[in-house]
Amino acid sequence: MEIVREEMKLLAEVDQPGSLIDNYVTQLNFVLSRKAAGLVSLQSRLASACKNICSFSDTPSSELYKKSVVFEGKVTSIQEHPSRIAGVKKEVDDVCGILESGPWGPAIENALSSLNEKPQPGLVIGVLRKLKNVNLAINYFRWTERKTEQAHCPEAYNSLLMVMARSKKFDCLEQVLGEMSIAGFGPSNNTCIELIVSCVKSQKLREAFDIIQTMRMFKFRPPFSAYTTLIGALSAVIESDLMLTLFHQMQELGYDVSVHLFTTLIRVFAKEGRVDAALSLLDEMKSNSFKADVVLYNVCIDCFGKVGKVDMAWKFFHEMRAQDLVPDDVTFTSMIGVLCKANKLQEAVELFELMERDRKVPCAYAYNTMIMGYGSAGKFDEAYSLLERQKAKGSIPSVISYNCILTCLGKKGKVQEALRVFEEMKKDAVPNLPTYNILVDMLCKEGNLEDAWRIRDAMKEAGLYPNVITINIMIDRLCKAQNLDEAISIFEGMDHKICCPNEVTFCSLIDGLGKHGRVNDAYRLYEMMLDSGKIPNAVVYTSLIRNFFKCGRTEDGHKIYKEMLRRGCTPDLMLLNTYMDCVFKAREIEKGRALFEEIKAQGFVPDVQSYSILIHSLVKAGFAHETYQLFHVMKEQGCVLDTLAYNTVIDGFCKSGKVNKAYQLLEEMKTKGHRPTVVTYGSVVDGLAKIDRLDEAYMLFEEAKAQGVELNVVIYSSLIDGFGKVGRIDEAYLIFEELMQKGLTPNVCTWNCLLDALVKAEEVDEAIVCFKSMRELNCVPNHITYSILINGLCRIRKFNKAFVFWQEMEKQQLKPNSITYTIMISGLAKAGNVVEACGLFQRFKANGGIPDSVCYNAIIEGLSNANRAMDAYKLFEETRRKGCDIYTKACVALLDALHKAECLEQAAIVGAVLKETAKSQHASKYW
């Protein structure tokens, strides 16, 4: 009941509904820590009474010797030998003076020997208790051991351990504990607790855990308070596994674990979302005959509810009442908050009404939570009504109630209504700094800077000055609204004596500048951050790396990563994923692969984003065949695929020819509750169309439409291309018409697919009509468009018309590719326009083009037919040198031309090549 009363006091101090349960548990831990401190104090007094050993202070005052002292190995009262005590005190000060006079060495040892050849235990203990440098303490400890040729007493060892605790250096701890174990004694409870508390205060929790494990290794029994202190500290940083290990050790040692300790562990496991582990602890608690109290149920309701386990939170609520425990304000408020967060507003309202029934004093925190619930659901009339109801019951709504409403209005974009509520709230509550920050945030987000500055001025008039949170909100929103100069102006206008920029301020501005291409300004701000003593974190480096790569400055991006490592900043998984993505986009494929391996080398487990980036990049680089293996590694590792990951893998399967696998994955995606997008359907439709499974592709296309997926031009283009390539022109036309009816604008790729289909069906005139329509619809043809038409015209031997298109293409300053050149050269050569064909051929080579076998053979044949035998022969020799194939038809034409020109020697060579070609073809057919 005492804890419940303290809990009710806590409710009066909570600032926000969301912090209620955390403050509640903090109060519980405080009560427990006071009890633990009392136990420590009792243990210390018992130890002192039993051992009658003095306690030396760190100061040289006479307080050092108020109780008793070990003198010449015996316990001596201060009243018996006051003169001796004064002598020992002076000797302790003298020894400490020698030790602190310089580095340890022969000079120090000689000075100590001249002072006291064989120091007594009392002197050693006194010196150790006064020293703060652990290295000096260990050197003195070992020196006295050698001088006296005796092992130290337990108190001397404990004093040495206390020096380690004070200096927070434990390098020699294991060795010292090992010696104590061999000597048959262990560290005192007070020493153990001091070692743990020292680590906890300096946030070295892992070291504290290791200290306890080292004690256990030597069969020592760490005290109860050492365990509870460390478990409490670990709960604050959510280290559940370490907490559970310590908890089980306490049980092994026979310590009585309480319900409060179970509560602490269950809370952390539930917060992490590790529901099974939390429930297992609950079962263990019940099996040990512990009875759950209100505090435990409240923690379970809050923590399980916050991780989305609403049914479980309800179960605890009803179980609590079944155990004859009366739900308190915390119980109701937590359960109402859980229901509101889960969008179960009606259930929350019913519970709220149940709580308020026959209640004389309203619970302000429940009202705040319910108002927040209404606001989040956009039911502002109900929220205002609840405010009025609260007033009618004699409870004036606090600033928190209004802040809840303002927050929700901001999220819904109701800025003007928020300003009205802000004016009305002044009748009931004085706006605080968070109130003004909420308003500034929503106004900056909307781009309404004038009103934002007005609110800022009103804040100052109310005696509240913008804090760093206010500044950060303004800078972040202005950067996102691309008002970078205004953001910089605010940053430069900050009075660093009153409001100093923090890491968030720098990070927001660095990211905002970088995203809008001002990477030099971003880097200068990064240097300013370093100069001001702020340590950039992984978020800052992620922004710099991404934005340098985005601007094409890849080398600078690499330098930033190296600089980050040099400064000792450890990259997180998000940074490594971003860096890998940037490297792949810069076409550094092997470097990208190496970074994926580095993720594992850094101790991270690649997540679904890591694999998605790797697979997508490899597919784009032409390594789609690796998708299957990576997908299985990803699944074995336990990665839960999201929509983006499914789309990436499906695209990889389609591009590597594994369309059936892609189809299976599409079905799996549906069963897992992920709705396929236009990208998903587009990949599979394109994959099926490319392998001529057009009916299946069309069925999937219709399925996508039936599912309400907004289809894009890409998916229509895939089907047009597929149907066109197999000569199903009518269906290609119908799909094209449907595309136009949907209000979509066909792009150049779509038109090229249709034109290619018409050309292949020898409907060249129709293709030219489509080409004119394309231009009328303001779709600019590219070099592929012209190549398709030139090819079609050459196939029906309309070479002059083809040449017209060629000239038009050049006027448009479109650069022909090797296919376009080959088509035109072949067409001109076949038409007998050998001069134009040769001129184009030479221009092609002069522009860096590499002619292929088709191009060479077309020119050889054209020159031969034009009776230019020796010109044709020269190209024949060049073709052979280049390693290109010589076609039989071209050989025959050349051989005939050479005979006519009476070039018998050259004819003999061509004849030999022709004969050799015929033999190889015959052999090929035979095999």
WOLINRA-V141588 format. One record per backbone hydrogen bond with DSSP energy under -0.5 kcal/mol. CO is the residue of the C=O (numbers start at 1). NH is the residue of the N-H. E is the energy in kcal/mol with one decimal. If there is no record, write none. Layout:
BEGIN
CO|NH|E + CO|NH|E
END
This chain:
BEGIN
1|5|-2.4 + 2|6|-2.2 + 3|7|-2.2 + 4|8|-1.9 + 5|9|-1.6 + 6|10|-1.9 + 7|11|-1.4 + 8|12|-0.7 + 9|12|-0.9 + 10|13|-2.0 + 10|14|-0.8 + 11|14|-0.6 + 16|19|-1.0 + 17|20|-1.4 + 19|23|-2.4 + 20|24|-2.0 + 21|25|-2.4 + 22|26|-2.3 + 23|27|-2.4 + 24|28|-1.6 + 25|29|-2.7 + 26|30|-2.0 + 27|31|-2.2 + 28|32|-2.4 + 29|33|-2.6 + 30|34|-2.0 + 31|35|-1.8 + 32|36|-2.6 + 33|37|-2.6 + 34|38|-1.9 + 35|39|-1.9 + 36|40|-2.4 + 37|41|-2.5 + 38|42|-2.3 + 39|43|-2.8 + 40|44|-2.6 + 41|45|-2.2 + 42|46|-2.5 + 43|47|-2.5 + 44|48|-2.2 + 45|49|-2.4 + 46|50|-2.5 + 47|51|-2.4 + 48|52|-2.2 + 54|56|-0.5 + 61|64|-1.5 + 62|65|-1.7 + 63|66|-1.2 + 67|78|-1.0 + 69|71|-0.7 + 69|76|-2.4 + 71|74|-1.7 + 74|71|-3.2 + 74|76|-0.5 + 76|69|-1.8 + 77|80|-0.6 + 77|81|-1.4 + 81|85|-2.1 + 82|86|-1.9 + 83|87|-1.6 + 84|88|-2.6 + 85|89|-2.6 + 86|90|-2.0 + 87|91|-2.1 + 88|92|-2.7 + 89|93|-2.1 + 90|94|-2.3 + 91|95|-2.7 + 92|96|-2.5 + 93|97|-2.2 + 94|98|-2.1 + 95|99|-2.6 + 96|100|-2.0 + 98|101|-1.4 + 99|102|-0.6 + 105|109|-2.2 + 106|110|-2.8 + 107|111|-2.1 + 108|112|-2.3 + 109|113|-2.4 + 110|114|-2.4 + 111|115|-1.2 + 112|116|-2.7 + 120|124|-2.1 + 121|125|-2.8 + 122|126|-2.2 + 123|127|-2.5 + 124|128|-2.6 + 125|129|-2.4 + 126|130|-0.9 + 127|130|-0.7 + 127|131|-1.8 + 132|134|-0.7 + 133|137|-2.2 + 134|138|-2.4 + 135|139|-2.3 + 136|140|-2.6 + 137|141|-2.6 + 138|142|-2.6 + 139|143|-2.2 + 140|144|-2.7 + 141|145|-1.5 + 142|146|-2.0 + 143|147|-2.4 + 144|148|-2.6 + 145|149|-1.3 + 145|150|-0.7 + 153|156|-0.6 + 153|157|-1.7 + 154|158|-2.6 + 155|159|-2.3 + 156|160|-2.1 + 157|161|-2.2 + 158|162|-1.9 + 159|163|-1.5 + 160|164|-1.7 + 161|165|-2.1 + 162|166|-2.5 + 163|167|-2.5 + 164|168|-1.4 + 164|169|-1.3 + 170|173|-1.3 + 172|176|-2.3 + 173|177|-2.8 + 174|178|-2.1 + 175|179|-2.0 + 176|180|-2.2 + 177|181|-2.3 + 178|182|-2.1 + 179|183|-2.1 + 180|184|-0.8 + 180|185|-2.2 + 181|184|-0.7 + 188|192|-2.5 + 189|193|-2.6 + 190|194|-2.2 + 191|195|-2.3 + 192|196|-2.0 + 193|197|-3.1 + 194|198|-2.3 + 195|199|-1.5 + 196|200|-2.5 + 197|201|-2.7 + 198|202|-1.3 + 199|204|-3.0 + 200|203|-1.5 + 203|205|-1.0 + 204|208|-1.8 + 205|209|-2.4 + 206|210|-2.3 + 207|211|-2.1 + 208|212|-1.9 + 209|213|-2.0 + 210|214|-2.4 + 211|215|-2.2 + 212|216|-2.1 + 213|217|-2.0 + 214|218|-1.4 + 215|220|-2.7 + 216|219|-1.7 + 220|222|-0.7 + 223|227|-1.5 + 224|228|-2.4 + 225|229|-2.6 + 226|230|-1.7 + 227|231|-2.7 + 228|232|-2.3 + 229|233|-1.9 + 230|234|-2.7 + 231|235|-1.9 + 232|236|-0.9 + 233|237|-0.7 + 234|237|-0.7 + 234|239|-1.8 + 235|238|-0.7 + 238|240|-0.7 + 239|243|-1.9 + 240|244|-2.5 + 241|245|-2.0 + 242|246|-2.2 + 243|247|-2.4 + 244|248|-2.5 + 245|249|-1.9 + 246|250|-2.2 + 247|251|-1.7 + 248|252|-2.2 + 249|253|-2.2 + 250|255|-2.4 + 251|254|-1.1 + 255|257|-0.9 + 258|262|-1.8 + 259|263|-2.6 + 260|264|-2.0 + 261|265|-1.9 + 262|266|-2.9 + 263|267|-2.6 + 264|268|-1.6 + 265|269|-2.5 + 266|270|-2.7 + 267|271|-2.3 + 268|272|-1.8 + 269|274|-2.3 + 270|273|-1.2 + 273|275|-1.7 + 274|278|-1.9 + 275|279|-2.7 + 276|280|-2.2 + 277|281|-1.9 + 278|282|-1.8 + 279|283|-2.5 + 280|284|-2.3 + 281|285|-2.5 + 282|286|-2.3 + 283|287|-2.5 + 284|288|-1.3 + 285|290|-2.1 + 286|289|-1.6 + 290|292|-0.6 + 293|297|-2.1 + 294|298|-2.7 + 295|299|-2.4 + 296|300|-2.6 + 297|301|-2.7 + 298|302|-2.3 + 299|303|-2.9 + 300|304|-2.3 + 301|305|-1.5 + 302|306|-2.1 + 303|307|-1.1 + 304|309|-2.4 + 305|308|-1.7 + 308|310|-1.5 + 309|313|-1.9 + 310|314|-2.4 + 311|315|-2.1 + 312|316|-2.2 + 313|317|-2.0 + 314|318|-2.6 + 315|319|-2.7 + 316|320|-2.3 + 317|321|-1.3 + 318|322|-2.1 + 319|323|-1.5 + 320|325|-2.1 + 321|324|-1.5 + 325|327|-0.6 + 328|332|-2.2 + 329|333|-2.7 + 330|334|-2.7 + 331|335|-2.4 + 332|336|-2.7 + 333|337|-2.3 + 334|338|-2.2 + 335|339|-2.2 + 336|340|-2.4 + 337|341|-2.2 + 338|342|-1.6 + 339|344|-2.9 + 340|343|-1.6 + 343|345|-0.8 + 344|348|-1.9 + 345|349|-2.5 + 346|350|-2.3 + 347|351|-2.2 + 348|352|-2.4 + 349|353|-2.6 + 350|354|-2.0 + 351|355|-2.2 + 352|356|-2.2 + 353|357|-1.2 + 356|359|-1.9 + 358|360|-0.5 + 360|362|-0.6 + 362|364|-0.9 + 363|367|-2.0 + 364|368|-2.4 + 365|369|-2.2 + 366|370|-2.5 + 367|371|-2.8 + 368|372|-2.3 + 369|373|-2.0 + 370|374|-2.5 + 371|375|-2.6 + 372|376|-2.7 + 373|377|-1.4 + 374|379|-2.6 + 375|378|-1.5 + 378|380|-1.3 + 379|383|-1.5 + 380|384|-2.6 + 381|385|-2.3 + 382|386|-2.1 + 383|387|-1.6 + 384|388|-2.1 + 385|389|-2.2 + 386|390|-2.1 + 387|391|-2.0 + 388|392|-2.4 + 389|393|-1.2 + 390|395|-2.1 + 391|394|-2.0 + 394|396|-0.6 + 398|402|-1.4 + 399|403|-2.5 + 400|404|-2.2 + 401|405|-1.7 + 402|406|-2.9 + 403|407|-2.4 + 404|408|-2.0 + 405|409|-2.7 + 406|410|-2.3 + 407|411|-2.0 + 408|412|-1.7 + 409|414|-2.6 + 410|413|-1.2 + 413|415|-1.5 + 414|418|-1.7 + 415|419|-2.1 + 416|420|-1.7 + 417|421|-2.5 + 418|422|-2.2 + 419|423|-1.5 + 420|424|-2.0 + 421|425|-2.5 + 422|426|-0.6 + 423|426|-0.5 + 424|427|-1.8 + 425|428|-1.5 + 425|429|-3.3 + 429|431|-0.6 + 432|436|-1.7 + 433|437|-2.4 + 434|438|-2.4 + 435|439|-1.9 + 436|440|-2.8 + 437|441|-2.4 + 438|442|-2.1 + 439|443|-2.3 + 440|444|-2.6 + 441|445|-2.2 + 442|446|-1.5 + 443|447|-0.7 + 443|448|-2.3 + 444|447|-0.6 + 447|449|-1.6 + 448|452|-1.5 + 449|453|-2.7 + 450|454|-1.6 + 451|455|-2.4 + 452|456|-2.1 + 453|457|-2.3 + 454|458|-2.2 + 455|459|-2.1 + 456|460|-1.7 + 457|461|-2.2 + 458|462|-1.6 + 459|464|-2.5 + 460|463|-1.7 + 467|471|-2.2 + 468|472|-2.6 + 469|473|-2.5 + 470|474|-2.4 + 471|475|-2.8 + 472|476|-2.6 + 473|477|-2.6 + 474|478|-2.4 + 475|479|-2.3 + 476|480|-2.1 + 477|481|-1.7 + 478|483|-2.8 + 479|482|-1.4 + 482|484|-1.3 + 483|487|-1.9 + 484|488|-2.6 + 485|489|-2.1 + 486|490|-2.0 + 487|491|-2.2 + 488|492|-2.9 + 489|493|-1.6 + 491|494|-1.2 + 494|496|-1.0 + 495|498|-1.1 + 495|499|-3.3 + 502|506|-1.9 + 503|507|-2.6 + 504|508|-2.7 + 505|509|-1.9 + 506|510|-2.9 + 507|511|-2.5 + 508|512|-2.4 + 509|513|-2.5 + 510|514|-2.2 + 511|515|-2.5 + 512|516|-1.0 + 513|518|-2.4 + 514|517|-1.7 + 517|519|-1.4 + 518|522|-2.0 + 519|523|-2.5 + 520|524|-2.1 + 521|525|-2.0 + 522|526|-1.9 + 523|527|-2.1 + 524|528|-2.0 + 525|529|-2.2 + 526|530|-1.9 + 527|531|-2.3 + 528|532|-1.8 + 529|534|-1.8 + 530|533|-1.5 + 534|536|-0.7 + 537|541|-1.8 + 538|542|-2.4 + 539|543|-2.1 + 540|544|-2.3 + 541|545|-2.7 + 542|546|-2.6 + 543|547|-2.4 + 544|548|-2.3 + 545|549|-2.2 + 546|550|-2.3 + 547|551|-1.5 + 548|553|-2.4 + 549|552|-1.8 + 552|554|-1.3 + 553|557|-1.8 + 554|558|-2.4 + 555|559|-2.2 + 556|560|-2.2 + 557|561|-1.6 + 558|562|-2.1 + 559|563|-2.7 + 560|564|-2.3 + 561|565|-1.9 + 562|566|-2.4 + 563|567|-2.0 + 564|569|-2.1 + 565|568|-1.4 + 568|570|-0.6 + 572|576|-2.2 + 573|577|-2.5 + 574|578|-2.5 + 575|579|-3.0 + 576|580|-2.5 + 577|581|-2.4 + 578|582|-2.5 + 579|583|-2.5 + 580|584|-2.4 + 581|585|-2.3 + 582|586|-1.4 + 583|588|-2.2 + 584|587|-2.0 + 587|589|-1.2 + 588|592|-2.3 + 589|593|-2.3 + 590|594|-2.3 + 591|595|-2.0 + 592|596|-1.6 + 593|597|-1.7 + 594|598|-1.9 + 595|599|-1.7 + 596|600|-1.0 + 597|601|-2.1 + 598|602|-2.2 + 599|604|-1.9 + 600|603|-1.6 + 604|606|-0.6 + 607|611|-2.1 + 608|612|-2.2 + 609|613|-2.6 + 610|614|-2.2 + 611|615|-3.1 + 612|616|-2.5 + 613|617|-2.3 + 614|618|-2.4 + 615|619|-2.6 + 616|620|-2.2 + 617|621|-1.7 + 618|623|-3.7 + 619|622|-1.4 + 623|626|-1.8 + 624|627|-1.9 + 626|630|-2.0 + 627|631|-2.6 + 628|632|-1.8 + 629|633|-2.1 + 630|634|-2.4 + 631|635|-2.1 + 632|636|-2.6 + 633|637|-1.9 + 634|639|-2.0 + 635|638|-1.2 + 639|641|-0.7 + 642|646|-2.5 + 643|647|-2.6 + 644|648|-2.3 + 645|649|-2.5 + 646|650|-2.9 + 647|651|-2.3 + 648|652|-2.0 + 649|653|-2.6 + 650|654|-2.4 + 651|655|-2.4 + 652|656|-1.3 + 653|658|-2.2 + 654|657|-1.3 + 657|659|-1.5 + 658|662|-1.8 + 659|663|-2.5 + 660|664|-2.3 + 661|665|-2.3 + 662|666|-2.0 + 663|667|-1.8 + 664|668|-2.4 + 665|669|-2.4 + 666|670|-1.4 + 667|671|-2.0 + 668|672|-2.0 + 669|674|-2.3 + 670|673|-1.5 + 673|675|-0.6 + 674|676|-0.5 + 677|681|-2.3 + 678|682|-2.5 + 679|683|-2.2 + 680|684|-1.9 + 681|685|-3.0 + 682|686|-2.3 + 683|687|-2.3 + 684|688|-2.7 + 685|689|-2.5 + 686|690|-2.0 + 687|691|-0.8 + 688|691|-0.6 + 688|693|-2.7 + 689|692|-1.4 + 692|694|-1.1 + 693|697|-1.8 + 694|698|-2.6 + 695|699|-2.0 + 696|700|-2.1 + 697|701|-2.0 + 698|702|-2.2 + 699|703|-2.1 + 700|704|-2.3 + 701|705|-1.6 + 702|706|-2.3 + 703|707|-2.0 + 704|709|-2.2 + 705|708|-1.4 + 709|711|-1.0 + 712|716|-1.3 + 713|717|-2.6 + 714|718|-2.1 + 715|719|-1.6 + 716|720|-2.5 + 717|721|-2.6 + 718|722|-2.3 + 719|723|-2.9 + 720|724|-2.3 + 721|725|-2.1 + 722|726|-1.0 + 723|728|-2.5 + 724|727|-1.5 + 727|729|-1.8 + 728|732|-1.8 + 729|733|-2.6 + 730|734|-2.3 + 731|735|-2.2 + 732|736|-1.9 + 733|737|-2.6 + 734|738|-2.2 + 735|739|-2.1 + 736|740|-1.8 + 737|741|-2.4 + 738|742|-1.9 + 739|744|-1.7 + 740|743|-1.3 + 744|746|-0.6 + 747|751|-2.2 + 748|752|-2.3 + 749|753|-2.1 + 750|754|-2.0 + 751|755|-3.0 + 752|756|-2.6 + 753|757|-1.9 + 754|758|-2.2 + 755|759|-2.5 + 756|760|-2.5 + 757|761|-1.4 + 758|763|-3.3 + 759|762|-1.9 + 762|764|-0.8 + 763|767|-1.8 + 764|768|-2.2 + 765|769|-1.7 + 766|770|-2.3 + 767|771|-2.2 + 768|772|-1.8 + 769|773|-2.0 + 770|774|-2.6 + 771|775|-1.8 + 772|776|-2.1 + 773|777|-1.8 + 774|779|-2.2 + 775|778|-1.6 + 778|780|-0.7 + 782|786|-1.7 + 783|787|-2.0 + 784|788|-2.4 + 785|789|-1.9 + 786|790|-2.9 + 787|791|-2.4 + 788|792|-2.3 + 789|793|-2.6 + 790|794|-2.3 + 791|795|-2.0 + 792|796|-1.3 + 793|798|-3.4 + 794|797|-1.5 + 797|799|-1.0 + 798|802|-1.9 + 799|803|-2.4 + 800|804|-1.6 + 801|805|-1.7 + 802|806|-2.0 + 803|807|-2.4 + 804|808|-2.3 + 805|809|-2.4 + 806|810|-1.9 + 807|811|-2.0 + 808|812|-1.6 + 809|814|-2.0 + 810|813|-1.4 + 814|816|-0.7 + 817|821|-2.4 + 818|822|-2.5 + 819|823|-2.8 + 820|824|-2.5 + 821|825|-3.1 + 822|826|-2.6 + 823|827|-2.4 + 824|828|-2.7 + 825|829|-2.4 + 826|830|-2.6 + 827|831|-1.7 + 828|833|-2.2 + 829|832|-1.1 + 832|834|-2.0 + 833|837|-2.4 + 834|838|-3.0 + 835|839|-2.4 + 836|840|-2.5 + 837|841|-2.2 + 838|842|-2.5 + 839|843|-2.1 + 840|844|-2.4 + 841|845|-1.9 + 842|846|-2.4 + 843|847|-1.8 + 844|849|-2.3 + 845|848|-1.6 + 849|851|-0.6 + 852|856|-2.3 + 853|857|-2.7 + 854|858|-2.0 + 855|859|-1.9 + 856|860|-2.6 + 857|861|-2.3 + 858|862|-2.3 + 859|863|-3.0 + 860|864|-2.2 + 861|865|-2.4 + 862|866|-1.3 + 863|868|-3.0 + 864|867|-1.6 + 867|869|-0.6 + 868|872|-2.2 + 869|873|-2.4 + 870|874|-2.3 + 871|875|-1.7 + 872|876|-2.0 + 873|877|-2.3 + 874|878|-2.1 + 875|879|-2.7 + 876|880|-1.8 + 877|881|-2.3 + 878|882|-2.1 + 879|884|-1.9 + 880|883|-1.0 + 885|887|-0.6 + 887|891|-2.0 + 888|892|-2.6 + 889|893|-2.1 + 890|894|-2.3 + 891|895|-2.9 + 892|896|-2.3 + 893|897|-1.9 + 894|898|-2.5 + 895|899|-2.1 + 896|900|-1.9 + 897|901|-1.8 + 898|903|-2.9 + 899|902|-1.1 + 902|904|-1.2 + 903|907|-2.1 + 904|908|-2.3 + 905|909|-1.5 + 906|910|-2.4 + 907|911|-2.6 + 908|912|-2.1 + 909|913|-2.2 + 910|914|-2.6 + 911|915|-2.4 + 912|916|-2.4 + 913|917|-2.6 + 914|918|-2.2 + 915|919|-2.2 + 916|920|-2.3 + 917|921|-2.1 + 918|922|-2.2 + 919|923|-2.7 + 920|924|-2.2 + 921|925|-2.1 + 922|926|-2.3 + 923|927|-2.5
END
